[in-house]
Amino acid sequence: MLQRYDERNADLKYSVNGVLRHRDEPGISPFDSVVQGGDAVWEGLRLYRGRVFGLTEHLDRLRRSAVALGFAAVPTHEEITEALVATLAANNMWDGVHVRLTLTRGVKLTSGMDPRLNTGGGTLIVLAEHKPPVYETTGLRLITSSTRRPAPDVLDPKIHHNNLLNSILAKIEANVAGADDALMLDARGFVAETNATHLFAVLDGVLTTPHTVACPEGITRQTVLNLAAEHGIPSAVRDVSLTEFHTAAEVFCTGTMGELAAVVAIDGRPIAGGEVGKLTSRLAGIYQSHAYAAGEPLPLAPPA
């Protein structure tokens, strides 16, 4: 699965601490903490007809992550939303947009990893792109990566940080194997997630997802669990083995960038006969309708 370049993004503007720049204009200092050591936190947002789904939940998680890392100052929800709206308005964006929010520890006085070298406050980056859900609707093929998700005593997954080498190594394995993405196990050998998304399996008629002991608490994941309860679909959150995923009736992954996407094969084993499962299709429709209706409205003008 390779994301495609969208010509509508040729002249997009991005924001760094409220200053808008053309995509080709550099705006990040080489002394910034995100360059020096991946010392930053991030969130992915999706814009649906002038509404951002789960905006408060995403900003809450961004704040928790920044506080956990001891950032000296964290912008308020209102300040971040103001920068978000300004960026979207500058690009005349309204629908089918993905936004990457990044908050770094800020610019250092000199190179080094010591946070005491950061004295000027954080750097807030808002990057919005025209980008529909990135996964093919016909289903994904996964391989199991040899790279494990670290345990909380190594790096707490509750911190939604920019240090993504663990995921990138797994993605490289998937690329070499000709798969779309990589399934990743935790340190105990249970399924954690993919290199980019959370996973669900239909096991004995129950919608089942792994505990988030070695991966972030997904906002899309929790929304799917909530919607399943509302629609009378039994669900469970527990440790799930790789064998259970290999033999599941259906599998799908969840995330802001790709919404719900069916998995049709894992390690060469077909899932749901290699087709998109019925419950997967049903939940994907329920989720998309919910996201369009329940997003937080922003003061944006619709296209003429």
C-alpha positions as CSV (number, residue, x, y, z in Angstrom):
1,M,0.0,0.0,0.0
2,L,1.6,3.2,-1.2
3,Q,-0.1,6.5,-0.7
4,R,-0.5,8.6,-3.8
5,Y,0.4,12.2,-4.4
6,D,-2.6,14.5,-4.8
7,E,-2.2,17.4,-7.2
8,R,-4.5,19.5,-5.0
9,N,-1.7,19.6,-2.4
10,A,0.9,21.2,-4.8
11,D,0.5,24.7,-3.3
12,L,-0.7,23.9,0.2
13,K,0.3,26.0,3.2
14,Y,1.3,24.6,6.6
15,S,1.6,26.4,9.9
16,V,4.5,26.6,12.3
17,N,3.6,28.5,15.5
18,G,0.9,30.3,13.7
19,V,3.0,31.4,10.7
20,L,1.8,30.0,7.4
21,R,4.3,28.8,4.9
22,H,4.2,27.2,1.4
23,R,4.9,23.5,1.5
24,D,8.3,24.1,-0.2
25,E,9.3,26.7,2.3
26,P,11.3,25.4,5.2
27,G,10.0,26.3,8.6
28,I,11.6,23.9,11.2
29,S,14.9,24.8,12.8
30,P,17.6,22.1,12.8
31,F,17.8,22.8,16.5
32,D,14.2,21.8,17.0
33,S,13.7,18.9,19.3
34,V,11.8,16.9,16.7
35,V,14.9,17.0,14.5
36,Q,17.3,16.4,17.3
37,G,15.7,13.3,18.8
38,G,12.1,12.8,17.7
39,D,11.1,14.7,20.9
40,A,7.6,15.5,20.0
41,V,4.0,14.3,20.2
42,W,1.4,14.2,17.4
43,E,-2.2,13.5,16.4
44,G,-4.0,12.7,13.1
45,L,-7.3,14.4,12.4
46,R,-9.8,14.0,9.7
47,L,-12.1,16.7,8.3
48,Y,-15.6,15.7,7.3
49,R,-17.6,18.6,5.6
50,G,-16.3,21.2,7.9
51,R,-16.3,19.0,11.0
52,V,-13.3,17.3,12.7
53,F,-14.2,14.0,14.2
54,G,-13.0,13.4,17.7
55,L,-11.3,16.7,18.0
56,T,-11.5,17.0,21.7
57,E,-10.4,13.5,22.3
58,H,-7.4,14.0,20.0
59,L,-6.4,17.2,21.7
60,D,-6.8,15.6,25.1
61,R,-4.4,12.8,24.1
62,L,-2.0,15.3,22.7
63,R,-2.0,17.2,26.0
64,R,-1.6,14.0,28.1
65,S,1.4,13.0,25.9
66,A,3.1,16.4,26.2
67,V,2.6,16.5,29.9
68,A,3.9,13.0,30.3
69,L,7.1,14.1,28.5
70,G,7.4,17.1,30.7
71,F,6.9,19.8,28.1
72,A,7.3,23.2,29.8
73,A,4.2,24.7,28.1
74,V,1.4,23.1,26.2
75,P,-0.9,25.2,24.0
76,T,-4.6,25.2,25.0
77,H,-7.2,23.4,23.0
78,E,-8.4,26.8,21.9
79,E,-5.0,27.9,20.7
80,I,-4.5,24.7,18.7
81,T,-7.9,24.9,17.2
82,E,-7.3,28.5,16.1
83,A,-4.1,27.4,14.3
84,L,-6.0,24.4,12.8
85,V,-8.8,26.6,11.5
86,A,-6.4,29.2,10.0
87,T,-4.5,26.4,8.2
88,L,-7.6,24.8,6.8
89,A,-9.0,28.2,5.7
90,A,-5.8,29.2,4.0
91,N,-6.0,26.0,1.9
92,N,-9.8,26.3,1.2
93,M,-10.3,22.9,2.8
94,W,-13.7,21.5,3.7
95,D,-13.9,17.7,3.2
96,G,-11.7,14.7,2.6
97,V,-8.8,16.2,4.5
98,H,-6.3,14.6,6.8
99,V,-4.4,16.8,9.3
100,R,-1.2,16.0,11.1
101,L,-0.7,18.0,14.3
102,T,2.8,18.0,15.8
103,L,3.8,19.6,19.0
104,T,7.6,19.5,19.7
105,R,9.5,20.4,22.9
106,G,10.8,23.4,20.9
107,V,14.1,24.8,19.7
108,K,17.3,24.0,21.7
109,L,20.0,26.5,22.5
110,T,22.6,24.0,21.2
111,S,22.5,20.4,20.0
112,G,21.8,17.8,22.7
113,M,19.1,15.7,24.2
114,D,18.9,17.5,27.5
115,P,15.4,19.1,27.9
116,R,17.0,21.9,29.9
117,L,18.4,23.2,26.5
118,N,14.9,24.0,25.6
119,T,14.1,27.5,26.9
120,G,11.8,29.1,24.3
121,G,8.6,27.0,24.4
122,G,7.2,24.4,22.1
123,T,6.7,24.3,18.3
124,L,3.2,23.6,17.0
125,I,3.1,22.3,13.4
126,V,-0.2,22.0,11.5
127,L,0.0,20.1,8.2
128,A,-3.3,19.6,6.3
129,E,-3.6,17.6,3.1
130,H,-6.4,16.6,0.7
131,K,-6.3,12.9,1.5
132,P,-9.2,10.5,1.4
133,P,-9.0,7.2,3.4
134,V,-5.7,5.7,2.3
135,Y,-6.4,2.0,2.2
136,E,-7.9,0.0,-0.7
137,T,-11.5,-0.9,-0.3
138,T,-10.8,-4.4,-1.6
139,G,-8.9,-5.4,1.5
140,L,-5.3,-5.5,2.9
141,R,-2.7,-8.2,3.0
142,L,-0.6,-8.3,6.2
143,I,2.5,-10.2,7.2
144,T,3.7,-10.6,10.8
145,S,6.7,-8.6,11.5
146,S,9.7,-9.8,13.5
147,T,9.8,-6.3,15.1
148,R,7.9,-6.3,18.4
149,R,6.0,-3.5,20.0
150,P,7.9,-2.5,23.1
151,A,6.4,-3.1,26.5
152,P,5.3,-0.2,28.7
153,D,8.4,-0.6,30.9
154,V,10.5,0.2,27.8
155,L,8.4,3.0,26.3
156,D,4.9,3.7,27.5
157,P,2.5,3.5,24.5
158,K,0.2,6.0,26.2
159,I,2.6,8.6,25.1
160,H,1.7,9.3,21.4
161,H,5.2,10.3,20.5
162,N,7.1,11.0,17.2
163,N,9.7,8.3,17.7
164,L,8.3,6.0,15.1
165,L,11.3,3.8,14.1
166,N,9.7,0.8,15.6
167,S,6.8,1.1,13.2
168,I,9.0,2.0,10.2
169,L,11.1,-1.1,10.7
170,A,8.0,-3.2,10.6
171,K,6.7,-1.4,7.5
172,I,10.0,-2.1,5.8
173,E,9.4,-5.8,6.4
174,A,6.0,-5.5,4.9
175,N,7.3,-3.7,1.8
176,V,10.0,-6.3,1.2
177,A,7.4,-9.1,1.5
178,G,5.0,-7.3,-0.9
179,A,2.3,-6.9,1.8
180,D,0.3,-3.8,2.5
181,D,1.2,-3.5,6.2
182,A,2.8,-5.5,9.0
183,L,1.0,-7.1,12.0
184,M,3.0,-6.6,15.1
185,L,3.2,-8.7,18.3
186,D,3.8,-7.5,21.8
187,A,6.7,-8.7,24.0
188,R,4.6,-11.6,25.2
189,G,3.7,-12.8,21.7
190,F,0.1,-11.6,21.6
191,V,-1.1,-9.4,18.7
192,A,-0.7,-5.7,19.4
193,E,-1.6,-3.8,16.2
194,T,-0.2,-3.1,12.8
195,N,2.6,-0.7,12.1
196,A,0.0,2.0,11.6
197,T,-3.5,0.9,12.9
198,H,-5.4,-1.1,15.5
199,L,-6.8,-4.5,14.7
200,F,-10.2,-6.2,15.2
201,A,-11.1,-9.9,14.6
202,V,-14.5,-11.6,14.5
203,L,-14.0,-14.7,16.7
204,D,-17.0,-17.0,17.3
205,G,-19.3,-14.1,16.4
206,V,-17.7,-11.7,18.8
207,L,-16.0,-8.5,17.6
208,T,-12.6,-8.8,19.4
209,T,-9.7,-6.4,19.8
210,P,-6.4,-6.7,21.7
211,H,-5.7,-4.9,24.9
212,T,-3.7,-1.7,24.4
213,V,-0.8,-2.8,26.5
214,A,1.8,-2.2,23.8
215,C,0.1,0.3,21.5
216,P,-1.7,3.7,21.8
217,E,-5.3,3.9,22.9
218,G,-6.9,4.5,19.5
219,I,-9.7,7.0,19.2
220,T,-11.1,5.2,16.1
221,R,-10.8,1.9,17.9
222,Q,-12.8,3.1,20.9
223,T,-15.4,4.6,18.6
224,V,-15.9,1.3,16.9
225,L,-16.3,-0.4,20.3
226,N,-18.9,2.2,21.3
227,L,-20.8,1.9,18.0
228,A,-20.8,-1.9,18.3
229,A,-22.5,-1.6,21.7
230,E,-25.0,0.8,20.3
231,H,-25.9,-1.5,17.5
232,G,-26.1,-4.7,19.5
233,I,-22.9,-6.2,18.2
234,P,-21.1,-8.3,21.0
235,S,-17.5,-7.2,21.5
236,A,-14.6,-8.2,23.7
237,V,-11.2,-6.6,24.6
238,R,-8.6,-9.3,25.6
239,D,-5.3,-10.8,24.7
240,V,-5.6,-12.3,21.2
241,S,-3.1,-14.8,19.7
242,L,-1.7,-14.7,16.2
243,T,-3.4,-18.1,15.5
244,E,-6.8,-16.5,16.4
245,F,-6.2,-13.8,13.8
246,H,-5.0,-16.4,11.2
247,T,-8.3,-18.3,11.7
248,A,-10.7,-15.4,12.3
249,A,-14.0,-15.1,10.4
250,E,-13.2,-11.5,9.6
251,V,-10.4,-9.0,10.4
252,F,-10.2,-5.3,9.9
253,C,-8.0,-2.4,11.0
254,T,-8.9,1.0,12.3
255,G,-7.3,4.5,12.3
256,T,-8.0,8.1,11.5
257,M,-6.1,8.1,8.2
258,G,-7.8,5.0,6.9
259,E,-11.0,4.7,8.9
260,L,-12.1,1.0,8.8
261,A,-10.3,-1.3,6.3
262,A,-10.8,-5.0,5.8
263,V,-7.9,-7.4,6.0
264,V,-8.2,-10.3,3.5
265,A,-5.0,-12.2,4.2
266,I,-2.4,-12.6,7.0
267,D,0.8,-14.4,6.4
268,G,-0.7,-15.9,3.2
269,R,-3.7,-17.2,5.0
270,P,-7.0,-15.9,3.5
271,I,-9.4,-14.2,5.8
272,A,-13.2,-14.4,5.0
273,G,-12.4,-16.2,1.8
274,G,-10.2,-13.4,0.7
275,E,-13.2,-11.0,0.6
276,V,-14.4,-8.1,2.7
277,G,-16.5,-9.5,5.5
278,K,-20.2,-8.6,6.0
279,L,-19.7,-7.2,9.6
280,T,-16.7,-5.3,8.4
281,S,-18.7,-3.6,5.7
282,R,-21.6,-2.9,8.0
283,L,-19.3,-1.3,10.7
284,A,-17.4,0.7,8.1
285,G,-20.7,2.3,6.9
286,I,-21.9,2.9,10.5
287,Y,-18.5,4.5,11.4
288,Q,-18.4,6.8,8.4
289,S,-22.0,8.0,8.9
290,H,-21.2,8.6,12.6
291,A,-18.0,10.5,11.7
292,Y,-19.8,12.9,9.3
293,A,-22.6,13.5,11.8
294,A,-20.7,13.7,15.1
295,G,-17.6,15.7,14.2
296,E,-17.0,19.0,15.9
297,P,-17.9,21.9,13.5
298,L,-15.3,24.5,12.7
299,P,-15.9,28.0,11.3
300,L,-15.0,27.1,7.8
301,A,-16.7,28.2,4.6
302,P,-17.9,25.4,2.3
303,P,-16.7,25.4,-1.3
304,A,-18.7,27.6,-3.7
